[in-house]
Amino acid sequence: MIRGIGVDIVDIERVRTLVDEEGERFLEKVFTSEEIAYCNGKARRHQHFAARFAAKEAVSKALATGWAGDFRWKDVEVTNDPTGQPRVTLHGRLREHIGSARIQISLSHADNHVVAMAVIEETP
């Protein structure tokens, strides 16, 4: 059974500006050390930061919590499995909030934008 769906689109230039102007302060507020290392290892690092930013927003929308209360940026971590498929790991109170449900995530990149879709499924 589907518990929630969220989608977000992000302008890559917006994220490039935040990363370039705010630097480590922005990165460390929003991304885990593993996410930062992954994105910094890519030729188009801003595109990958933007995709993870969109994914965090999509998960927030799927949970219907928004960014209020106990929700923190780093509580949603986006990594890739060995085949490159993105995976979401929740930390902190979000992990407790979701219980046994699973989060499916899909990311798509274009020249100027990235989009993320999150689906939360109750497991039988």
N, C-alpha and C positions, 0 to 999 in steps of 0.2 A: 504494500500500500504506500502511495506517495504521501509524504508528510509536508513537503514544501518544495517550491521551485523558485529559483532566483536567477536573474540574468543581469549583466552589467557590460557596458561598452566604455572603453577608455581611449582617449586621444593620447598617442604615444608622446607627442611633443609636450603635453601637459606634465607627464611624468618626467621627461627629460629635463624640463625646467626645474621641477622640484628637486630632482637628484643633483643637478648642476648648481643650483642656488643654495639649497639646504644641506647638501652633502651627507656626511655620516649621521648628522642629527636626524634627518628624515629617514634614512635607510634603517637606522637602529630603532626608530620608533615603530616602523611599519613591518619590517621584515626580520625573520630569524637569521641567525648567522649562516645556517645552511642555505637559505634562500639567497642571501647576499653573495655567498661564494659561488653558487650556481650561476646567477645572473652575471656576475663580474667575469665569469669564465667564458661568456658568450660574446661573439663579435658584435651583435646588436643588443647589448645589455639592456638598454632602455626599453626595448620591446619586451623583453622577458620580465623586467620589473613591472611594466604596465600590465602584462598578463596576470601576474600574481596579485597585483593590486585589484584588478577586475574580479579575479577569483574570490578574493576576500570579501569584496562587496556583494558578489552573487551569493556566497554562503550566508552572509548577514541577512540578505533578503529572503533566502529560503528558510532560515530559522525564524524569520518574522520578529527578530529582536532589535534590528537596527544596531546602531553603535551606542546604545544607551546601557546603563547598568553595568554589568560585569564583563561586557564584550570588549575585548582588546584586539588590536590588529594582529599581534603575534600569537594570539590564541588559535588563529587559523594559519596553518603552515601548508604550503603547496610544494610538493617535491615531485620527482618523476621516478617511475619504476624503471627497471633495466631496459624495457622496450621504448621508453620515452613517454609513456602514458602518464598524465598528471594524476597525482593522488593528493587528497586532503587529509591532514592529521589535525585533530583538535587538541588543544591543551587547556589547562586551567578548568574553570567552571563550565566552559562550553562542553568539554568532554563529558562532564557529569550530566549536563542539560540534555545532550543528545541520546544518552543511554545506549541501547543496542542498535540504533538506527545507523544506516550507512549513507555516506555522501558520495555521489557520483559527480564528477566535474569534467567539463569539456572546455578547452581553450582554442581559440582560433586567432591567427595573426594576419593582418593585411599591412600594406605599406604605412598607413597612418593611424590605424586603430587596432585594438584587440577586443575580443569579446569573450566572456566567460558565462557558462551556464552551470548551475548547481542544482542537483535533485537530491532530496533527502528521502530515503526509503526506510520504512519500518521493516525489520527483518522478522521472518516468521519464527 
